[in-house]
Amino acid sequence: MSSTLITPDGTAWLASAGTYPRGSAVLPCGAAFDVVSAPALFGRRMLDRLWQEGPGSGPVAAFRGRMLLFAAPGTAQRLPALLAWEEWGGRTAAVPPLLCHGTGDSVTVPAPAPAPDGSGARWVVAPDTREPWLPGPEILLWSAVRAARATARLSISHPADQGAKVYDVSRRR
């Protein structure tokens, strides 16, 4: 996975989206990037899938208990339709809603340097180039479905009870 420290080129990329890039800032979505926001644990599972089984991710931030996955412009408009097509809401109650921020929305992005006390927004994968690769809606759909399947497997797989009595029911009388 990439660094959590933003580079000067990464700062320049963020500056292209807003007017005050020096500290934590609220930047508009839709032109330079869209953002898919997921609850922290599920977002981390999506991120793990992207890096372990897929093409990697673009910049990713953590803010107020959520993972902000920066995505290609247009993702916020397309991803909800793809999720609906996958019958996202009916799969399981354990799958959290993904919030898609695009044109007309804004998000808080971390400052280039992390806060000394570790509070506030922070980079999980910091932008490191003037034109970072940003995943599109299909790639984020893929990672969300994989993360959901892994979550479902974890929730239905209980360790065997070592003290349980086992009866052979194959020989009925």
Residue pairs with C-beta under 8 A, 6 or more apart in sequence:
1 47
1 51
1 56
1 125
2 56
2 125
2 126
2 128
3 125
3 126
3 128
4 114
4 122
4 123
4 124
4 125
4 126
5 113
5 114
5 123
5 126
6 14
6 110
6 112
6 113
6 123
6 126
6 127
6 128
7 126
7 127
7 128
7 129
9 127
9 128
9 129
9 130
10 59
10 112
10 126
10 127
10 128
10 129
10 132
11 21
11 112
11 127
12 130
13 32
13 127
13 129
13 130
13 131
13 132
14 21
14 25
14 27
14 32
14 109
14 127
15 21
16 32
16 130
17 27
17 28
17 31
17 32
17 33
18 25
18 26
18 27
18 28
21 27
21 112
22 111
22 112
23 111
24 108
24 109
24 110
24 111
24 120
24 121
25 108
25 109
25 111
26 106
26 107
26 108
26 109
27 106
27 107
27 109
28 105
28 106
29 35
29 76
29 101
29 102
29 103
29 104
29 105
29 106
29 107
30 73
30 76
30 102
30 103
30 104
30 105
31 73
31 103
32 73
33 58
33 59
33 70
33 71
33 72
33 73
33 134
34 70
34 71
34 72
34 73
34 74
34 75
34 76
34 100
34 101
34 102
35 68
35 69
35 70
35 71
35 76
35 100
35 101
35 105
35 107
36 68
36 69
36 71
36 75
36 76
36 79
36 98
36 99
36 100
36 101
36 140
37 43
37 66
37 67
37 68
37 69
37 98
37 99
37 100
37 101
37 107
38 46
38 66
38 67
38 69
38 96
38 98
38 99
38 144
39 65
39 66
39 67
39 96
40 62
40 65
40 66
40 67
42 67
42 95
42 96
42 147
42 151
43 60
43 66
43 67
43 68
43 69
44 67
45 147
45 150
45 151
46 67
46 69
46 140
46 143
46 144
46 146
46 147
47 57
47 60
47 67
47 69
47 124
47 125
47 143
48 147
49 142
49 143
49 146
49 147
49 150
50 56
50 57
50 135
50 139
50 143
51 57
53 146
54 139
54 142
54 143
55 133
55 135
55 139
56 133
57 69
57 125
57 135
58 69
58 70
58 71
58 125
58 127
58 132
58 133
58 134
58 135
59 70
59 123
59 125
59 126
59 127
59 132
60 67
60 68
60 69
60 70
60 123
60 124
60 125
61 67
61 68
61 70
61 109
61 110
61 121
61 122
61 123
61 124
62 68
62 121
62 122
62 123
62 124
63 107
63 108
63 110
63 120
63 121
63 122
64 121
66 99
67 124
68 107
68 109
69 135
69 140
70 127
70 132
70 134
71 79
71 134
71 135
71 136
71 137
71 140
72 134
72 135
72 136
72 137
73 102
73 103
73 134
74 102
74 136
74 137
75 100
75 102
75 134
75 135
75 136
75 137
75 140
76 100
76 101
76 102
76 103
76 105
77 100
77 102
77 103
78 136
78 137
79 98
79 100
79 137
79 140
79 141
80 100
82 137
82 138
82 141
83 98
83 141
83 144
86 141
86 145
88 95
88 144
91 148
91 152
92 148
92 151
92 152
92 155
94 148
94 151
94 152
94 155
95 148
95 151
98 144
101 107
108 121
109 121
110 120
110 121
110 122
110 123
111 120
111 121
114 122
114 123
115 122
135 143
